Amino acid sequence: MSDKNNAITPDKKAPKGENFLVKAANFFKKTGKGIARYFRELIAEIKNIVWPSKKQTMNNTLIVIIVVAIVGVFVAILDLIYSTGIGWLVG
């Protein structure tokens, strides 16, 4: 018997519980070369990554720390205002 006779086509249903295994088997049959191509393309894309310099990394880190500090102060001031207002309303 050939593989074509045993293949499950869209008009034939796989037996219950076999559906995942059949789909996985069909995927690897169809894309056996595709998986190798995927990893070759992945390595090629990784080689194209341009990493920031040490100076850029330090500048970006400093900017993040400053923005976090500003937002923290802003949230603390809002918390103080709201907690004082609620305390004034309740008390």
Residue frames relative to the residue before (quaternion, step in Angstrom):
aa qw qx qy qz dx dy dz
M 1.0000 0.0000 0.0000 0.0000 0.00 0.00 0.00
S 0.3753 -0.7188 0.5336 0.2405 3.52 -1.04 0.68
D 0.6652 -0.5035 0.3824 0.3971 3.51 -1.33 0.30
K 0.6138 0.5801 -0.3517 0.4038 3.59 1.05 -0.72
N 0.6453 0.5288 -0.3283 0.4429 3.60 1.04 -0.69
N 0.7285 0.4210 -0.2318 0.4881 3.59 1.09 -0.68
A 0.5088 0.6627 -0.4236 0.3500 3.60 1.22 -0.27
I 0.3534 -0.7101 0.5681 0.2192 3.53 -1.09 0.74
T 0.1719 -0.7888 0.5873 0.0580 3.53 -0.67 1.13
P 0.7029 -0.4689 0.3059 0.4387 3.60 -1.23 0.27
D 0.6806 0.4808 -0.3133 0.4555 3.62 1.06 -0.59
K 0.6754 0.4094 -0.2923 0.5393 3.63 1.24 -0.27
K 0.3147 -0.7442 0.5596 0.1842 3.56 -0.99 0.79
A 0.4338 -0.6664 0.5364 0.2827 3.56 -1.06 0.76
P 0.5655 -0.5734 0.4496 0.3863 3.59 -1.10 0.56
K 0.6207 -0.5687 0.3830 0.3803 3.55 -1.08 0.73
G 0.7779 0.2995 -0.2470 0.4942 3.58 -0.94 0.93
E 0.6851 0.4602 -0.2850 0.4875 3.59 1.20 -0.42
N 0.4566 0.7319 -0.4338 0.2602 3.57 1.20 -0.38
F 0.6760 0.4861 -0.3008 0.4650 3.60 0.84 -0.92
L 0.6788 0.4950 -0.2972 0.4537 3.57 0.87 -0.93
V 0.6464 0.5104 -0.3207 0.4678 3.56 1.00 -0.80
K 0.6484 0.5070 -0.3185 0.4702 3.58 0.95 -0.86
A 0.6568 0.5032 -0.3164 0.4640 3.58 0.93 -0.85
A 0.6513 0.5072 -0.3197 0.4652 3.59 0.94 -0.85
N 0.6620 0.4956 -0.3088 0.4699 3.58 0.92 -0.85
F 0.6168 0.5485 -0.3438 0.4478 3.58 1.02 -0.78
F 0.7165 0.4431 -0.2675 0.4678 3.58 0.82 -0.96
K 0.6027 0.5358 -0.3682 0.4627 3.60 1.10 -0.53
K 0.7105 0.4593 -0.2576 0.4668 3.54 0.90 -0.96
T 0.8185 0.2696 -0.1025 0.4968 3.56 0.91 -0.89
G 0.2063 0.7932 -0.5463 0.1725 3.59 1.05 0.55
K 0.6966 0.4095 -0.2497 0.5336 3.52 1.01 -0.85
G 0.5989 0.5924 -0.3496 0.4100 3.56 1.15 -0.59
I 0.6269 0.5313 -0.3444 0.4540 3.57 1.05 -0.69
A 0.6455 0.5001 -0.3184 0.4814 3.59 0.95 -0.83
R 0.6453 0.5124 -0.3182 0.4688 3.57 1.00 -0.84
Y 0.6134 0.5594 -0.3437 0.4389 3.57 1.02 -0.81
F 0.7037 0.4541 -0.2779 0.4706 3.59 0.84 -0.94
R 0.6092 0.5302 -0.3613 0.4661 3.62 1.07 -0.61
E 0.6726 0.4799 -0.2926 0.4813 3.58 0.96 -0.86
L 0.6072 0.5554 -0.3460 0.4506 3.57 1.08 -0.72
I 0.6664 0.4880 -0.2993 0.4778 3.59 0.90 -0.91
A 0.6374 0.5239 -0.3291 0.4592 3.60 0.99 -0.78
E 0.6650 0.4927 -0.3044 0.4716 3.59 0.99 -0.80
I 0.6288 0.5309 -0.3378 0.4569 3.58 1.01 -0.77
K 0.6423 0.5211 -0.3223 0.4604 3.59 1.05 -0.72
N 0.6647 0.5120 -0.3021 0.4525 3.61 1.18 -0.49
I 0.4644 0.6792 -0.4545 0.3413 3.60 1.23 -0.08
V 0.1791 -0.7591 0.6183 0.0970 3.56 -0.95 0.93
W 0.2283 -0.7995 0.5452 0.1069 3.54 -0.43 1.23
P 0.5031 -0.6448 0.4678 0.3350 3.62 -1.02 0.69
S 0.5381 -0.6079 0.4707 0.3455 3.53 -1.22 0.51
K 0.6857 -0.4674 0.3520 0.4331 3.55 -1.31 0.21
K 0.6430 0.5302 -0.3206 0.4502 3.59 1.00 -0.84
Q 0.6570 0.5001 -0.3102 0.4711 3.60 0.94 -0.87
T 0.6444 0.5233 -0.3193 0.4572 3.57 0.98 -0.83
M 0.6578 0.4983 -0.3095 0.4725 3.58 0.95 -0.87
N 0.6529 0.5111 -0.3173 0.4603 3.62 0.93 -0.85
N 0.6721 0.4910 -0.3001 0.4660 3.59 0.89 -0.91
T 0.6362 0.5196 -0.3275 0.4670 3.59 1.01 -0.79
L 0.6487 0.5160 -0.3118 0.4645 3.59 0.96 -0.87
I 0.6414 0.5169 -0.3194 0.4685 3.60 0.98 -0.83
V 0.6514 0.5084 -0.3200 0.4635 3.60 0.92 -0.85
I 0.6561 0.5074 -0.3173 0.4597 3.61 0.91 -0.87
I 0.6613 0.5009 -0.3121 0.4630 3.60 0.93 -0.86
V 0.6670 0.4928 -0.3095 0.4653 3.62 0.89 -0.89
V 0.6394 0.5121 -0.3313 0.4681 3.61 0.97 -0.79
A 0.6479 0.5102 -0.3221 0.4650 3.59 0.96 -0.81
I 0.6564 0.5058 -0.3153 0.4624 3.61 0.91 -0.87
V 0.6691 0.4798 -0.3041 0.4792 3.58 0.88 -0.88
G 0.6260 0.5409 -0.3361 0.4502 3.61 1.03 -0.74
V 0.6568 0.4914 -0.3059 0.4833 3.57 0.97 -0.86
F 0.6407 0.5305 -0.3191 0.4542 3.58 0.97 -0.85
V 0.6712 0.4796 -0.2933 0.4832 3.59 0.92 -0.89
A 0.6364 0.5242 -0.3326 0.4577 3.60 0.99 -0.76
I 0.6501 0.5033 -0.3167 0.4730 3.61 0.98 -0.82
L 0.6517 0.4978 -0.3197 0.4746 3.60 0.95 -0.83
D 0.6301 0.5305 -0.3302 0.4610 3.59 1.00 -0.80
L 0.6543 0.5076 -0.3107 0.4665 3.58 0.95 -0.87
I 0.6612 0.5032 -0.3088 0.4628 3.59 0.93 -0.89
Y 0.7036 0.4652 -0.2783 0.4594 3.58 0.82 -0.97
S 0.6727 0.4831 -0.3187 0.4611 3.60 0.90 -0.79
T 0.6226 0.5112 -0.3419 0.4839 3.61 1.09 -0.66
G 0.6616 0.5102 -0.3055 0.4568 3.61 0.93 -0.87
I 0.6695 0.4729 -0.3067 0.4838 3.58 0.92 -0.84
G 0.6353 0.5243 -0.3272 0.4631 3.59 1.01 -0.76
W 0.6476 0.5076 -0.3104 0.4761 3.56 1.05 -0.76
L 0.6697 0.4940 -0.3031 0.4644 3.61 1.00 -0.80
V 0.7062 0.4504 -0.2637 0.4785 3.60 0.94 -0.91
G 0.7648 0.3844 -0.1960 0.4784 3.58 0.85 -0.96
